Amino acid sequence: MRLLLDTHALLWTVEASSRLSARVVEVLGDPDTEKLISAVSVYEICLKYRLGKLPGAATLIDRFEQVIAETRSVLLPVTFAHAREAGLLDMSHKDPFDCLLIAQARVERVAIVSNESVFDAFGLERIW
């Protein structure tokens, strides 16, 4: 199974947070699961840290590459196809991070790990 982690799912995975559902913990712990971390999430975390919205993210920011390796994840860059798909999405709440994550999940044909039901309206498989 290939999964794209929403930004909060990535943060909670790194923190080993109890906010992750039992299903997510199970799926992410499966050695056959390919976990994708979007460059979008890296950008979102760094931006929110700089703005003071994620003060606890300093350690993660300094160790992103190491965290990706430790969690046996793969970095998913933003491609032309992702950007085009995101730009064409009809998003009423206009969250650019969600738009890009939705587009990436659609283009890559992967499920998304998220507790946000907004993803359900875009024909994605959402794991939570």
C-alpha positions in Angstrom: 0.0 0.0 0.0 1.2 3.5 -0.8 0.2 6.3 1.5 0.6 10.1 1.4 0.8 11.6 4.9 -1.1 14.8 5.5 1.0 17.4 7.4 -0.6 16.8 10.8 -0.3 13.0 10.3 3.4 13.5 9.6 3.9 15.6 12.7 1.9 13.2 14.9 3.9 10.2 13.5 7.2 11.9 14.3 5.9 12.7 17.8 4.4 9.2 18.3 1.3 11.0 19.3 -1.7 9.3 20.8 -3.8 11.5 18.4 -3.1 9.0 15.6 -5.9 6.4 15.2 -5.2 2.7 15.9 -5.8 2.1 12.2 -3.1 4.6 11.1 -0.6 3.2 13.6 -1.2 -0.2 12.2 -1.0 0.7 8.6 2.1 2.9 9.1 3.8 0.2 11.0 3.3 -2.4 8.2 6.7 -2.9 6.6 5.0 -3.3 3.2 3.5 0.2 3.4 5.2 2.9 1.3 4.9 6.2 3.2 5.2 9.3 1.1 6.1 12.7 2.6 5.2 15.6 0.4 7.6 18.5 -0.1 4.4 20.5 0.5 4.3 19.3 4.1 8.0 20.3 4.6 7.2 23.8 3.3 4.0 24.0 5.4 5.9 23.0 8.6 8.8 25.4 8.0 6.4 28.3 7.2 4.2 27.7 10.2 7.3 27.4 12.4 8.7 30.7 11.1 5.3 32.3 11.8 5.3 31.0 15.4 2.5 28.6 14.8 4.6 25.4 15.3 7.2 26.3 17.9 7.9 22.7 18.7 9.0 21.9 15.1 12.5 23.2 15.3 14.1 19.8 15.9 12.1 18.3 13.1 13.1 21.1 10.7 16.8 20.5 11.5 16.4 16.7 10.9 13.9 16.3 8.0 16.2 14.1 5.9 17.0 11.9 8.9 13.3 11.7 9.9 12.4 10.6 6.4 15.0 7.9 6.6 14.1 6.8 10.1 10.4 6.4 9.2 11.3 4.5 6.1 9.5 7.2 4.0 10.0 8.6 0.6 10.0 12.3 -0.2 7.4 13.2 -2.8 8.5 16.4 -4.8 5.9 18.7 -6.4 5.8 18.1 -10.1 4.2 20.0 -13.0 1.3 17.5 -13.0 0.7 18.1 -9.3 0.7 21.9 -9.7 -1.7 21.8 -12.6 -4.1 19.4 -10.8 -4.0 21.6 -7.7 -4.6 24.7 -9.7 -7.7 23.2 -11.3 -9.3 22.0 -8.1 -12.5 23.6 -6.8 -11.6 24.3 -3.2 -14.1 26.4 -1.3 -11.8 26.8 1.7 -8.8 27.6 -0.5 -6.1 26.0 1.6 -3.1 25.8 -0.8 -1.4 23.0 1.2 -4.5 20.8 1.1 -5.0 21.6 -2.6 -1.5 20.4 -3.4 -1.8 17.3 -1.2 -5.1 16.4 -2.8 -3.6 16.8 -6.2 -0.6 14.7 -5.4 -2.7 11.9 -4.0 -4.9 12.0 -7.1 -2.0 12.1 -9.6 0.0 9.5 -7.8 -3.1 7.4 -7.1 -2.4 6.9 -3.5 -4.5 7.0 -0.3 -4.0 9.9 2.1 -3.5 9.6 5.8 -5.6 12.4 7.4 -8.3 13.1 10.0 -9.7 15.8 7.7 -12.9 14.9 6.0 -12.3 17.7 3.4 -10.3 15.1 1.4 -13.4 12.8 1.0 -15.0 15.2 -1.5 -12.2 14.6 -4.0 -12.6 10.9 -4.6 -9.6 10.0 -2.5 -9.2 7.0 -0.3 -8.6 8.4 3.2 -7.1 6.4 6.0 -7.9 7.3 9.5 
